[in-house]
């Protein structure tokens, strides 16, 4: 039978509309947008057009959109750039993150803390995915504070309370950055809330090309560049811009925002069918953060009596593409920091993330459950024999 791709949270195939928009800037319109001749001016016009499209999709102004090479770079630029800007103003800032942040924020924060660049506060979550905001309130009242909390968690689909956090930041002061990589196209995302100062997005999660991202920076929010060497992107991201990538990203972003409401309904229905059948057909399983508000496209399943790596390999051999959690942290059998944050360091369940997308069908998820049930049953049988 044909293989089934259920790893859309890792990456997505490029949409035909996106490829069509991108193609002219891979060949005919090849100029450097910083050049003053006609080839450069044409490329520059395309770049600024893409910036305007992206800004409209996010509810911002074109001058607040800065193109980067991906979500990880945008996260680093937002977190380190803002903290270093505050350091230049005097003192050591406090950085507040959630315990379930993507490695692009989580590891960046830990590394900066070790270098003495900032004081780090980590907001805990409980088993139901509820985020404790009390340490955030305390930090905001004590001095210059940068907050970086993702909109949707990439491993378990947990929807974090960004509007509430933005209101706290607006009332008490501070700077809020949110990684919206897994949120755009799945839940409503907007930069219009005055408490949101920085926002990360990337193209390849919304059917655009890999290697293209953006950072929204609210006007008046100062950040220090991490790279030097040119005046591109307002000196915040020097280097010749990827015009084709920016045009493609803007197209993918526009389509994702336009289609979000309808697609979210369809994806949530698929996810609900999938989870109901998992719980009915497989004993000793849980839906991680299943009672919490979540992305409609992600279902993280905790499975007792199974080895995570062997389970993923077995599913792959059966033609089902999934992840153990974040594709950025693959290759390890240890529980991720996200699962440890929810269930503690002694949790022994194998975790499998199923993520649905534009081409996913009810037939796909039904077959995936049947294969999963069979693989888990065989794996538990072997464990019993040994």
C-alpha positions in Angstrom: 0.0 0.0 0.0 1.2 3.6 -0.6 3.1 5.2 2.3 1.3 7.7 4.5 3.0 11.0 5.5 1.9 12.1 9.0 4.9 14.3 9.9 3.7 17.7 8.7 4.9 19.3 11.8 8.5 18.4 10.7 8.1 19.9 7.2 5.6 20.2 4.4 5.7 19.8 0.6 5.8 23.0 -1.4 2.4 24.1 -2.8 2.2 24.5 -6.6 1.1 28.1 -6.1 4.2 28.8 -4.0 6.5 27.2 -6.6 4.9 29.1 -9.4 5.4 32.4 -7.5 9.0 31.5 -6.8 10.2 30.3 -10.2 10.8 33.7 -11.9 13.2 34.7 -9.2 15.3 31.6 -9.5 16.2 32.4 -13.1 14.9 35.5 -15.0 14.8 38.0 -12.2 18.2 37.2 -10.7 19.5 40.6 -9.7 20.9 41.5 -6.3 18.3 43.7 -4.6 21.0 46.0 -3.3 22.2 46.8 -6.8 21.1 50.1 -8.4 20.7 48.9 -12.0 17.4 47.6 -13.5 18.1 44.0 -12.5 18.6 45.0 -8.9 15.7 47.4 -8.9 13.4 44.6 -10.1 14.6 42.2 -7.5 14.2 44.9 -4.8 10.7 45.6 -5.9 9.8 41.9 -5.6 11.4 41.7 -2.1 9.5 44.7 -0.9 6.3 43.3 -2.4 6.9 40.1 -0.5 7.5 42.1 2.7 4.2 43.9 2.2 2.3 40.7 1.6 3.8 39.1 4.7 3.0 42.1 6.8 -0.6 42.2 5.8 -1.0 38.5 6.6 0.3 39.1 10.1 -1.4 42.4 10.8 1.8 44.4 10.9 3.6 47.1 8.8 6.1 46.2 6.0 8.9 47.9 7.9 8.3 45.5 10.8 9.1 42.4 8.7 12.7 41.2 8.5 13.5 38.1 6.3 16.0 35.5 7.7 17.1 32.1 6.8 14.7 30.2 9.0 12.9 29.9 12.4 16.0 29.0 14.4 17.8 32.1 13.2 14.8 34.3 13.9 14.4 32.8 17.4 18.1 33.5 18.2 17.9 37.0 16.8 14.9 37.8 18.8 16.0 36.4 22.1 19.7 37.2 22.1 19.3 40.4 20.1 16.7 41.9 22.5 18.7 40.8 25.6 21.9 42.3 24.3 20.1 45.5 23.4 18.9 45.7 27.0 22.4 44.9 28.3 23.8 47.8 26.3 21.4 50.1 28.1 22.8 48.9 31.4 22.4 45.8 33.7 21.7 42.2 33.1 18.2 41.4 31.8 16.0 38.5 32.9 14.8 36.1 30.2 11.6 34.2 30.9 10.8 31.1 28.8 8.4 28.1 29.2 9.7 24.7 30.0 8.4 23.4 26.7 10.1 25.8 24.3 11.6 24.7 21.0 15.4 24.0 21.2 16.0 27.2 19.2 14.9 29.1 22.3 15.5 26.6 25.1 19.1 25.9 24.2 19.8 29.5 23.3 18.6 30.6 26.7 20.6 28.0 28.6 23.8 28.9 26.7 23.3 32.6 27.3 22.7 31.9 31.0 26.0 29.9 31.2 27.8 32.9 29.6 26.4 35.2 32.2 24.5 37.3 29.6 21.1 37.0 31.4 19.2 35.7 34.3 16.9 32.8 33.3 13.5 32.0 34.6 11.7 28.8 33.3 7.9 28.6 33.7 6.8 25.1 34.6 3.9 23.2 33.1 1.7 20.5 34.8 0.6 17.2 33.3 -2.4 18.9 31.7 -0.2 21.4 30.0 -1.2 24.4 32.2 1.6 27.0 32.3 2.4 28.6 35.7 2.5 32.4 35.1 3.3 33.5 38.7 7.1 33.5 38.1 6.5 35.7 35.1 4.6 38.2 37.1 7.4 38.4 39.6 10.1 38.8 37.0 8.2 41.5 35.1 7.9 43.6 38.3 11.6 43.3 39.1 13.3 44.9 36.1 14.1 44.6 32.4 12.6 41.4 31.2 12.4 39.5 27.9 9.7 36.8 27.6 9.9 34.1 24.9 6.9 31.7 24.9 5.9 29.8 21.8 2.4 30.1 20.4 2.0 26.3 19.8 4.3 23.7 21.0 5.9 21.7 18.2 6.0 18.3 20.0 2.6 18.0 21.6 0.6 20.7 19.9 0.0 22.6 23.2 -1.6 26.0 22.7 0.1 28.4 25.1 -1.7 31.5 26.5 -0.1 34.1 24.3 -2.9 36.7 24.6 -2.8 36.5 28.4 1.0 36.7 28.5 0.9 39.7 26.1 -1.6 41.5 28.4 0.7 40.9 31.3 3.7 42.3 29.4 1.7 45.3 28.2 0.5 46.0 31.8 3.8 45.4 33.7 6.4 46.2 31.0 8.9 43.9 29.3 9.3 42.5 25.8 7.4 39.5 24.4 8.7 37.2 21.7 6.6 34.3 20.5 7.7 31.5 18.2 4.6 31.1 16.0 6.2 28.5 13.6 3.6 25.8 14.5 0.7 28.2 14.9 0.4 29.9 11.6 -2.2 28.3 9.4 -3.5 26.2 12.3 -4.8 28.8 14.8 -5.4 32.6 14.4 -2.2 34.5 14.6 -1.8 38.3 14.6 0.7 40.8 15.7 -1.9 43.5 16.5 -1.9 42.9 20.3 0.4 45.7 21.6 2.0 43.3 24.1 3.6 41.3 21.2 6.9 42.8 20.2 8.7 40.0 18.3 7.4 37.0 16.4 9.1 34.2 14.5 7.7 32.3 11.5 9.2 30.0 8.9 8.1 28.9 5.4 8.6 25.2 5.3 5.9 24.5 7.9 3.3 26.1 5.7 4.1 24.6 2.3 6.9 27.0 1.4 10.6 26.4 0.9 13.1 25.4 3.5 15.7 27.9 4.6 13.5 31.0 4.6 12.0 32.6 7.8 11.1 36.0 9.1 11.1 38.0 12.3 8.4 40.5 13.1 9.8 43.3 15.1 7.4 45.9 16.4 8.4 49.5 15.6 10.4 50.9 18.5 11.6 47.5 19.8 15.4 47.7 19.7 17.5 44.5 19.1 21.2 44.0 18.6 22.3 42.2 15.4 24.0 38.8 15.7 25.7 39.1 12.3 27.7 41.9 10.7 28.7 42.6 7.2 26.1 44.7 5.4 23.1 46.9 5.7 20.5 44.4 4.4 17.2 44.0 6.4 17.8 47.2 8.4 21.3 45.9 9.4 19.6 43.2 11.5 20.2 40.4 9.1 23.2 41.3 6.8 23.8 39.3 3.6 22.2 39.3 0.2 18.5 38.6 0.5 16.9 35.4 -0.9 14.3 37.1 -3.1 12.9 33.9 -4.4 12.5 32.5 -0.9 10.9 35.7 0.4 8.4 35.8 -2.5 7.6 32.1 -1.9 7.3 32.6 1.8 4.9 35.5 1.5 2.7 33.5 -0.9 2.6 30.5 1.4 1.9 32.8 4.4 -1.0 34.6 2.7 -2.5 31.3 1.7 -2.1 29.8 5.1 -3.8 32.7 6.8 -6.6 32.9 4.3 -7.4 29.1 4.6 -6.7 28.8 8.4 -10.3 28.8 9.7 -11.6 26.2 7.3 -8.5 24.0 7.4 -8.4 24.0 11.2 -12.0 22.6 11.3 -11.0 19.8 8.9 -7.8 19.0 10.7 -9.4 18.9 14.2 -12.0 16.4 12.9 -9.2 14.2 11.6 -7.2 14.5 14.8 -10.3 13.6 16.9 -11.0 10.5 14.8 -7.4 9.5 15.1 -7.3 9.9 18.9 -10.6 8.2 19.6 -9.5 5.1 17.6 -6.1 5.1 19.3 -7.7 5.1 22.8 -10.2 2.5 21.7 -7.8 0.1 20.0 -4.6 0.3 22.0 -4.4 -0.3 25.8 -2.0 1.6 28.1 -1.8 4.8 26.0 -2.3 8.4 26.6 -2.8 11.5 24.5 -0.1 13.9 25.8 -1.8 17.1 27.1 -5.0 15.7 25.6 -7.3 17.8 27.8 -5.6 21.1 26.9 -6.2 23.5 24.1 -4.0 22.2 21.3 -3.2 22.7 17.6 -5.8 20.9 15.4 -3.0 19.2 13.5 -0.8 17.5 16.1 -1.5 14.5 18.2 1.2 13.3 20.6 0.7 9.7 21.8 2.4 8.2 24.9 2.6 4.4 24.7 3.5 2.1 27.6 5.6 -1.0 27.1 7.3 0.1 23.9 10.7 1.3 22.9 10.5 4.7 21.1 13.2 4.3 18.5 12.1 0.8 17.6 8.5 1.9 17.4 9.3 4.7 15.0 11.5 2.4 12.8 8.7 -0.2 12.7 6.1 2.4 11.7 8.5 3.6 8.9 8.9 0.0 7.7 5.1 -0.2 7.5 5.0 3.0 5.5 3.9 5.4 8.2 6.0 8.6 8.5 5.9 10.0 12.1 8.3 11.6 14.6 9.2 10.9 18.2 8.8 14.6 18.9 10.7 17.4 17.4 12.5 16.5 14.2 15.2 18.9 15.3 16.1 16.5 18.2 15.8 13.2 16.4 18.3 10.4 16.9 17.8 10.0 20.7 15.7 7.5 22.6 15.6 9.7 25.7 12.4 11.5 26.6 12.4 15.1 25.3 12.6 18.1 27.6 8.9 18.7 26.8 7.8 15.3 27.9 10.0 15.5 31.0 8.5 18.9 31.8 5.0 17.4 31.8 5.5 14.0 33.3 8.8 14.1 35.1 12.2 12.5 34.4 11.0 8.9 35.3 8.3 8.7 32.6 8.9 5.6 30.5 6.2 5.9 27.8 7.4 6.0 24.2 6.2 9.1 22.5 5.1 9.3 18.9 3.9 12.5 17.2 1.4 12.3 14.4 0.8 15.5 12.6 -1.7 16.0 9.8 -1.7 18.3 6.9 -3.4 19.4 3.6 -3.3 16.0 2.0 -4.2 13.9 5.1 -7.5 11.9 4.9 -9.6 9.9 7.3 -8.5 6.8 5.5 -4.9 7.8 6.3 -5.4 8.2 10.0 -7.5 5.1 10.2 -4.9 3.0 8.6 -2.2 4.6 10.8 -4.1 3.6 13.9 -4.4 0.0 12.6 -0.7 -0.2 11.9 0.2 1.4 15.2 -2.0 -1.0 17.1 -0.4 -4.0 15.3 3.2 -2.8 15.8 2.6 -2.0 19.5 1.0 -5.4 20.0 3.9 -7.2 18.4 6.4 -5.2 20.3 4.8 -5.9 23.6 4.6 -9.6 22.7 8.4 -9.6 22.1 8.9 -7.8 25.4 6.8 -10.5 27.2 8.9 -13.3 25.5 12.2 -11.8 26.6 
